[in-house]
Amino acid sequence: MKQVLFSVAVFCALFFNSNLSTLLGFQNNVTTVAFLPITLFLFSQIVKKQIFFFRKRNIHIMYILSISIIILLFKLLDGQNDMFKSILMFSLIPYIFAVYLENASEKEKSTLQKMLLALLITECLLALYERLNLTVLLATEETYSAMNRAGDSWSFRSSALFGHPLGNAMLVSVINIFILSSDLSANKKITYFLINLLALLCFNERGNIAITVVTSIPLLIQLFKKGSKQLKRTILLIGIPLFIGGIIQIAQSDFGGRLFNEQSGKHDNSTMARLEAFRAFDYLNNSELLIGGNHLNDKVAAKMHLAAVENGIISILLDYGIVLGIPLLWYLFLFQKEKLSVFPWWNKWLILLLFYGIGFTNPHLSNPMQWFIFICSYYAFRPKTKNRLYERKHVFRM
């Protein structure tokens, strides 16, 4: 029964926090439908004393939860009651779930992995279908027109499950790098990488594609070095020629999108928008700067005549203020850095480079879903061979 409840909770959190819920008619209840099952599941495990907060391995999570509760109290006292849900989704539920996953069974982690792979395949197939048909399936017509104003096939950007192409692209890239860092077979890693790359071309986000490729290359080289003679022969004689041929074909077609089309530079102001994001704090008074507010992103974007503040870190600080937002970001980073120690040092920094590199180029780092996907991907694809060493190192209670 517990396994069934866990599966339902994970499925809802991964799939229903998307436009799929809107399509099914949940409308304004998307967050409730997506996260209520996992909230109830975690509450039941706390009652049954199956979640162990006070362990050395969870020290950074405890700091994150403590700061989040303080932020929540500040927001409520300041009359920002509408921040309750975003704080709950951003830094409370995901990290309580992380504490649970530290002691989850291998069957539960296997279920989590299968769910993530199902999400990834669904994302990629939706993106490809939309790109081939130059239409979107789940996003509203209003969203569609906003994302594809130019009307040219090379500029089209798929919306897939989560609406905005930047958010979709970041999610796919995070799952991709954890797959390449995992214990999955070489054939599966290469297959998923190619599928992910195809989806990123459909989302048509140049910076995301560049960061994903740069951070994936060392892992692919490592995969090649450790591969069997048959795998190396196949890659050298078939894989590389096909890959180069595919890139040439894509570059010469509309499918190359903003990455290869020379017109993209004439119609795109994204680079300037990302530089402009660093001036966001100039538009705030002292109270807004210190405490933050969920309306500040829209306020600042409007003053800068932009659709959004194109920097995830700044976007988070606008929401939570610099007094508590900076400590929260610091402990979020320390949590990631410490958990990723199960990987070789260079692999750890590649994952962090991808996550924050993409996060610095778009506002979706402030979306709770990106952090939730990071946590789920870490526990789903964490190498089993190194887990024993990690467990022994962090076994003592505080």
Disulfide bonds with the S-S distance in Angstrom:
none
